[in-house]
Amino acid sequence: MSSYAHVKAGTKYPGILVTAGANDPRVDPWQGAKMAARLEAANASDKPILLRVNYDAGHGITDTVSQQVSDWTDIFTFSCGTLARRTSSRLRSSHRS
């Protein structure tokens, strides 16, 4: 079953970065956009649901090194930002107890 079918309204989803390649021969780019829109509509948390579209790449097989670096930079930046927000909110709540 697809991940799209498992999205449930009112669920507190974590921060999610959905990626898509505009020239992807395996996965149509609109599928990533559809998933991001579904998650955004169903999300009950204040965490971001973001869509990143690489207009110069496809499924990653023929990506140049600079495209790969750009992709991974965005992925790691999003991940680090998400972890930093999670850690700082836990620290704030532990000081309140």
Secondary structure, DSSP 8 states (H G I E B T S, - for coil): --TGGG--TTB----EEEEEETT-SSS-HHHHHHHHHHHHHHB-SS--EEEEEETT-SSSTT--HHHHHHHHHHHHHHHHHHHHHHHHHHHHHHHH-
